[in-house]
Amino acid sequence: MSFDSLYIWKQIYSQNLSLMNMWLEAARLRTLPAAAVPVLMGVTLAAIDGYYDTTIATITLLTALLIQIGTNFANEYYDFIKGADTEERVGFLRATSAGLISPKAMKSAAAITMIAAFLIGLSLVWVGGWPILVVGILSIFFGYAYTGGPYPLAYNGLGDIFVMIFFGVVAVLGSYYLQAESLSYAALIASLGSGALATNILVVNNLRDSETDTKAGKKTLGVRYGDNFLRFEYATLLLVALAVPPHFFFQEGFSAIVFLPYLALPLALNAFKSVLSEQEKRNLNKTLEKTAAFMAIYGILSCLGLWLAQP
Protein backbone atom coordinates (compact mmCIF):
# COMPACT_ATOMS: atom_id res chain seq x y z
CA MET A 1 0.00 0.00 0.00
CA SER A 2 1.36 3.43 -0.98
CA PHE A 3 2.08 6.29 1.41
CA ASP A 4 -0.79 8.29 -0.15
CA SER A 5 -3.26 5.43 0.43
CA LEU A 6 -2.17 5.11 4.05
CA TYR A 7 -2.62 8.85 4.54
CA ILE A 8 -6.13 8.75 3.05
CA TRP A 9 -7.20 5.84 5.26
CA LYS A 10 -5.71 7.60 8.28
CA GLN A 11 -7.74 10.71 7.49
CA ILE A 12 -10.95 8.69 7.04
CA TYR A 13 -10.34 6.88 10.34
CA SER A 14 -9.64 10.17 12.12
CA GLN A 15 -12.79 11.81 10.73
CA ASN A 16 -14.97 8.82 11.65
CA LEU A 17 -13.49 8.74 15.14
CA SER A 18 -14.17 12.46 15.58
CA LEU A 19 -17.75 12.00 14.42
CA MET A 20 -18.25 9.12 16.85
CA ASN A 21 -16.82 11.23 19.67
CA MET A 22 -19.27 14.02 18.84
CA TRP A 23 -22.22 11.63 19.06
CA LEU A 24 -20.91 10.12 22.29
CA GLU A 25 -20.66 13.62 23.76
CA ALA A 26 -24.22 14.36 22.60
CA ALA A 27 -25.39 11.14 24.26
CA ARG A 28 -24.04 12.53 27.58
CA LEU A 29 -22.70 9.24 28.87
CA ARG A 30 -21.99 10.87 32.24
CA THR A 31 -25.77 11.00 32.85
CA LEU A 32 -26.38 7.29 32.20
CA PRO A 33 -26.04 6.25 35.86
CA ALA A 34 -29.40 8.00 36.31
CA ALA A 35 -30.94 5.36 34.02
CA ALA A 36 -28.89 2.33 35.07
CA VAL A 37 -28.91 2.60 38.88
CA PRO A 38 -32.70 2.38 39.42
CA VAL A 39 -32.94 -0.66 37.15
CA LEU A 40 -30.13 -2.41 39.03
CA MET A 41 -31.77 -1.59 42.36
CA GLY A 42 -35.14 -2.95 41.29
CA VAL A 43 -33.64 -6.13 39.87
CA THR A 44 -31.48 -6.69 42.99
CA LEU A 45 -34.43 -6.35 45.36
CA ALA A 46 -36.47 -8.74 43.22
CA ALA A 47 -33.60 -11.25 43.27
CA ILE A 48 -33.47 -10.99 47.07
CA ASP A 49 -37.17 -11.87 47.10
CA GLY A 50 -36.47 -14.90 44.88
CA TYR A 51 -37.32 -13.52 41.43
CA TYR A 52 -34.70 -13.08 38.74
CA ASP A 53 -34.54 -13.41 34.97
CA THR A 54 -31.32 -12.36 33.20
CA THR A 55 -32.98 -11.75 29.83
CA ILE A 56 -35.70 -9.52 31.28
CA ALA A 57 -33.12 -7.61 33.35
CA THR A 58 -30.90 -7.03 30.30
CA ILE A 59 -33.78 -5.81 28.12
CA THR A 60 -35.02 -3.54 30.92
CA LEU A 61 -31.57 -1.97 31.33
CA LEU A 62 -31.07 -1.54 27.57
CA THR A 63 -34.49 0.08 27.17
CA ALA A 64 -33.84 2.47 30.04
CA LEU A 65 -30.45 3.49 28.62
CA LEU A 66 -31.90 4.08 25.15
CA ILE A 67 -34.69 6.26 26.56
CA GLN A 68 -32.10 8.28 28.50
CA ILE A 69 -29.90 8.74 25.41
CA GLY A 70 -32.92 9.61 23.25
CA THR A 71 -33.97 12.19 25.85
CA ASN A 72 -30.47 13.67 25.81
CA PHE A 73 -30.57 13.98 22.02
CA ALA A 74 -34.01 15.60 22.19
CA ASN A 75 -32.83 18.01 24.89
CA GLU A 76 -29.87 19.07 22.78
CA TYR A 77 -32.13 19.72 19.79
CA TYR A 78 -34.84 21.64 21.66
CA ASP A 79 -32.41 23.65 23.81
CA PHE A 80 -30.73 24.78 20.60
CA ILE A 81 -34.02 25.62 18.89
CA LYS A 82 -35.28 27.55 21.94
CA GLY A 83 -32.03 29.50 22.28
CA ALA A 84 -30.96 28.05 25.64
CA ASP A 85 -27.60 26.91 24.21
CA THR A 86 -25.61 30.03 23.36
CA GLU A 87 -21.95 31.03 23.29
CA GLU A 88 -22.34 32.23 26.89
CA ARG A 89 -23.19 28.74 28.13
CA VAL A 90 -20.50 27.33 30.45
CA GLY A 91 -21.64 23.70 30.40
CA PHE A 92 -20.22 20.80 28.45
CA LEU A 93 -19.92 21.06 24.67
CA ARG A 94 -23.24 20.86 22.85
CA ALA A 95 -22.59 19.49 19.36
CA THR A 96 -25.60 21.16 17.73
CA SER A 97 -25.01 24.65 19.10
CA ALA A 98 -21.32 24.28 18.22
CA GLY A 99 -22.25 23.52 14.61
CA LEU A 100 -20.77 20.01 14.73
CA ILE A 101 -24.06 18.14 14.28
CA SER A 102 -27.00 19.66 12.41
CA PRO A 103 -30.33 20.19 14.20
CA LYS A 104 -32.01 17.89 11.66
CA ALA A 105 -29.53 15.09 12.37
CA MET A 106 -29.94 15.53 16.14
CA LYS A 107 -33.74 15.48 15.89
CA SER A 108 -33.57 12.33 13.74
CA ALA A 109 -31.19 10.67 16.20
CA ALA A 110 -33.61 11.38 19.05
CA ALA A 111 -36.50 9.85 17.10
CA ILE A 112 -34.53 6.78 16.01
CA THR A 113 -33.25 6.13 19.54
CA MET A 114 -36.72 6.48 21.06
CA ILE A 115 -38.23 4.18 18.43
CA ALA A 116 -35.51 1.61 19.15
CA ALA A 117 -36.27 1.87 22.87
CA PHE A 118 -39.98 1.36 22.20
CA LEU A 119 -39.48 -1.65 19.90
CA ILE A 120 -37.01 -3.35 22.25
CA GLY A 121 -39.21 -2.54 25.24
CA LEU A 122 -42.27 -4.07 23.59
CA SER A 123 -40.99 -7.52 24.55
CA LEU A 124 -41.36 -6.47 28.19
CA VAL A 125 -45.09 -5.94 27.67
CA TRP A 126 -45.48 -9.70 27.28
CA VAL A 127 -44.07 -10.01 30.80
CA GLY A 128 -45.60 -7.07 32.61
CA GLY A 129 -48.78 -6.47 30.58
CA TRP A 130 -50.48 -3.13 29.97
CA PRO A 131 -48.98 -1.33 33.01
CA ILE A 132 -45.51 -1.69 31.46
CA LEU A 133 -46.83 -0.48 28.10
CA VAL A 134 -48.24 2.62 29.79
CA VAL A 135 -44.99 3.25 31.69
CA GLY A 136 -42.96 2.86 28.51
CA ILE A 137 -45.13 5.23 26.50
CA LEU A 138 -45.15 7.82 29.30
CA SER A 139 -41.36 7.57 29.70
CA ILE A 140 -40.82 8.27 26.00
CA PHE A 141 -43.47 11.00 25.93
CA PHE A 142 -42.01 12.84 28.90
CA GLY A 143 -38.51 12.33 27.51
CA TYR A 144 -39.62 14.58 24.64
CA ALA A 145 -41.79 16.81 26.81
CA TYR A 146 -38.83 17.51 29.10
CA THR A 147 -37.64 20.26 26.74
CA GLY A 148 -40.04 19.95 23.80
CA GLY A 149 -43.73 20.48 23.17
CA PRO A 150 -46.01 23.39 24.11
CA TYR A 151 -45.24 23.15 27.85
CA PRO A 152 -41.67 21.81 28.30
CA LEU A 153 -41.12 20.54 31.84
CA ALA A 154 -37.55 21.82 32.16
CA TYR A 155 -38.61 25.32 31.09
CA ASN A 156 -41.37 25.50 33.70
CA GLY A 157 -39.67 24.29 36.86
CA LEU A 158 -41.04 20.74 36.65
CA GLY A 159 -37.85 18.96 35.63
CA ASP A 160 -36.90 18.03 39.21
CA ILE A 161 -40.26 16.39 39.89
CA PHE A 162 -40.09 14.49 36.59
CA VAL A 163 -36.62 13.13 37.37
CA MET A 164 -37.55 12.15 40.94
CA ILE A 165 -40.60 10.22 39.73
CA PHE A 166 -39.27 8.56 36.58
CA PHE A 167 -35.66 7.91 37.66
CA GLY A 168 -36.80 6.91 41.11
CA VAL A 169 -40.24 5.47 41.81
CA VAL A 170 -41.20 4.44 38.26
CA ALA A 171 -37.84 2.96 37.27
CA VAL A 172 -37.15 0.99 40.45
CA LEU A 173 -40.70 -0.27 40.97
CA GLY A 174 -41.06 -0.99 37.24
CA SER A 175 -37.85 -3.03 37.20
CA TYR A 176 -38.95 -4.92 40.31
CA TYR A 177 -42.40 -5.57 38.84
CA LEU A 178 -40.95 -7.01 35.63
CA GLN A 179 -39.09 -9.59 37.69
CA ALA A 180 -41.63 -10.39 40.41
CA GLU A 181 -44.93 -9.37 38.73
CA SER A 182 -45.80 -7.57 41.97
CA LEU A 183 -44.75 -4.44 43.83
CA SER A 184 -42.64 -4.05 46.96
CA TYR A 185 -42.49 -1.52 49.80
CA ALA A 186 -38.74 -2.09 50.06
CA ALA A 187 -38.37 -1.22 46.37
CA LEU A 188 -40.37 1.97 46.94
CA ILE A 189 -38.00 3.04 49.72
CA ALA A 190 -34.94 2.25 47.58
CA SER A 191 -36.44 4.27 44.74
CA LEU A 192 -36.32 7.42 46.87
CA GLY A 193 -32.53 7.21 47.05
CA SER A 194 -32.18 6.59 43.33
CA GLY A 195 -34.55 9.41 42.42
CA ALA A 196 -32.91 11.84 44.85
CA LEU A 197 -29.42 11.32 43.43
CA ALA A 198 -30.62 11.50 39.83
CA THR A 199 -32.34 14.78 40.67
CA ASN A 200 -29.12 16.09 42.19
CA ILE A 201 -27.43 15.70 38.80
CA LEU A 202 -30.09 18.05 37.45
CA VAL A 203 -29.69 20.40 40.43
CA VAL A 204 -25.98 20.90 39.67
CA ASN A 205 -26.81 21.40 36.00
CA ASN A 206 -29.37 24.08 36.91
CA LEU A 207 -27.01 25.74 39.38
CA ARG A 208 -24.31 25.97 36.74
CA ASP A 209 -26.67 27.32 34.07
CA SER A 210 -28.86 29.61 36.21
CA GLU A 211 -27.59 32.81 34.60
CA THR A 212 -27.90 31.67 30.98
CA ASP A 213 -31.22 29.95 31.73
CA THR A 214 -32.57 33.27 33.01
CA LYS A 215 -31.65 34.98 29.74
CA ALA A 216 -33.20 32.14 27.72
CA GLY A 217 -36.49 32.26 29.67
CA LYS A 218 -35.90 28.78 31.07
CA LYS A 219 -37.71 28.92 34.43
CA THR A 220 -35.92 26.19 36.37
CA LEU A 221 -36.20 26.12 40.15
CA GLY A 222 -32.86 27.93 40.25
CA VAL A 223 -34.21 30.73 38.08
CA ARG A 224 -37.44 30.92 40.09
CA TYR A 225 -35.99 30.76 43.61
CA GLY A 226 -32.26 31.41 43.31
CA ASP A 227 -29.00 29.50 43.71
CA ASN A 228 -29.34 29.10 47.49
CA PHE A 229 -32.58 27.18 46.97
CA LEU A 230 -30.70 24.76 44.71
CA ARG A 231 -28.00 24.31 47.35
CA PHE A 232 -30.67 23.51 49.95
CA GLU A 233 -32.35 21.12 47.51
CA TYR A 234 -29.04 19.33 46.85
CA ALA A 235 -28.41 18.88 50.58
CA THR A 236 -31.95 17.62 51.22
CA LEU A 237 -31.84 15.10 48.39
CA LEU A 238 -28.43 13.86 49.50
CA LEU A 239 -29.82 13.25 52.98
CA VAL A 240 -32.78 11.36 51.48
CA ALA A 241 -30.38 9.00 49.68
CA LEU A 242 -28.26 8.53 52.81
CA ALA A 243 -31.38 7.71 54.83
CA VAL A 244 -32.17 4.63 52.74
CA PRO A 245 -29.53 2.24 54.24
CA PRO A 246 -30.60 3.01 57.84
CA HIS A 247 -34.19 2.16 56.89
CA PHE A 248 -33.16 -1.28 55.65
CA PHE A 249 -31.02 -1.82 58.77
CA PHE A 250 -33.51 -0.69 61.39
CA GLN A 251 -36.85 -1.47 59.72
CA GLU A 252 -36.21 -4.34 57.29
CA GLY A 253 -33.81 -6.46 59.34
CA PHE A 254 -30.79 -6.20 57.02
CA SER A 255 -27.31 -6.50 58.54
CA ALA A 256 -24.87 -3.59 58.91
CA ILE A 257 -23.34 -4.43 55.52
CA VAL A 258 -26.27 -2.52 54.06
CA PHE A 259 -24.33 0.65 54.98
CA LEU A 260 -21.79 -0.20 52.25
CA PRO A 261 -22.83 2.87 50.14
CA TYR A 262 -21.42 5.09 52.90
CA LEU A 263 -17.93 4.19 51.63
CA ALA A 264 -18.60 6.69 48.83
CA LEU A 265 -19.52 9.45 51.30
CA PRO A 266 -16.20 11.36 50.86
CA LEU A 267 -17.01 11.81 47.16
CA ALA A 268 -20.52 13.03 48.00
CA LEU A 269 -19.22 15.50 50.59
CA ASN A 270 -16.60 16.79 48.16
CA ALA A 271 -19.28 17.44 45.56
CA PHE A 272 -21.53 19.06 48.17
CA LYS A 273 -18.69 21.35 49.24
CA SER A 274 -18.38 22.54 45.64
CA VAL A 275 -22.13 23.12 45.41
CA LEU A 276 -21.96 25.30 48.53
CA SER A 277 -18.84 27.31 47.79
CA GLU A 278 -17.97 27.27 44.09
CA GLN A 279 -18.43 30.72 42.57
CA GLU A 280 -17.03 30.00 39.10
CA LYS A 281 -19.97 28.35 37.38
CA ARG A 282 -17.78 26.65 34.76
CA ASN A 283 -16.08 24.63 37.52
CA LEU A 284 -19.43 23.05 38.38
CA ASN A 285 -18.93 20.77 35.37
CA LYS A 286 -16.55 18.79 37.58
CA THR A 287 -19.12 18.84 40.37
CA LEU A 288 -21.72 17.42 38.02
CA GLU A 289 -19.36 14.60 37.08
CA LYS A 290 -18.69 13.90 40.77
CA THR A 291 -22.42 13.87 41.50
CA ALA A 292 -23.06 11.40 38.68
CA ALA A 293 -20.09 9.28 39.81
CA PHE A 294 -21.43 9.21 43.37
CA MET A 295 -24.79 8.02 42.10
CA ALA A 296 -23.11 5.22 40.13
CA ILE A 297 -20.97 4.11 43.09
CA TYR A 298 -23.88 4.50 45.52
CA GLY A 299 -26.02 2.34 43.24
CA ILE A 300 -23.44 -0.42 42.85
CA LEU A 301 -22.60 -0.49 46.57
CA SER A 302 -26.30 -0.39 47.47
CA CYS A 303 -27.04 -3.42 45.32
CA LEU A 304 -24.03 -5.28 46.72
CA GLY A 305 -24.83 -4.23 50.27
CA LEU A 306 -28.50 -5.23 50.02
CA TRP A 307 -27.56 -8.61 48.57
CA LEU A 308 -24.93 -9.36 51.23
CA ALA A 309 -26.96 -7.93 54.12
CA GLN A 310 -30.31 -9.58 53.35
CA PRO A 311 -32.02 -11.21 56.34
PECOR-V434554 format. One record per pair of residues at least 6 apart in sequence whose C-alpha atoms are under 6 Angstrom apart, sorted by the first residue. I is the first residue (numbers start at 1). J is the second residue. Records with the same first field share a line. If there is no record, write none. Layout:
BEGIN
I: J / J
END
This chain:
BEGIN
27: 69 / 72
33: 296
34: 198
35: 64 / 65
37: 299
38: 171 / 172 / 194
39: 172 / 175
41: 303
42: 172 / 175 / 176
43: 175 / 176
44: 303
46: 176
51: 179 / 180
52: 179
63: 117 / 121
66: 117
67: 114 / 117
70: 110 / 113 / 114
71: 143
73: 110
74: 110
75: 147
77: 103 / 106 / 107
78: 147 / 148
79: 85
80: 97
84: 216
90: 282
95: 101
96: 102 / 103
125: 132 / 133
128: 178
145: 152
146: 152 / 153 / 154
147: 154
153: 159
155: 218 / 219 / 220
156: 219
157: 219 / 220 / 221
160: 199
163: 199
164: 195 / 199
167: 195
168: 191 / 192 / 194 / 195
169: 191
172: 191
173: 187
177: 183
193: 241
196: 237
197: 295
200: 234
201: 291
204: 288
208: 281 / 284
210: 222 / 223
214: 223
222: 230
245: 258 / 259
248: 254
249: 255
253: 311
254: 309 / 310 / 311
255: 309
257: 305 / 309
258: 305 / 306 / 309
260: 301 / 305
261: 298 / 301 / 302
271: 287 / 290
END
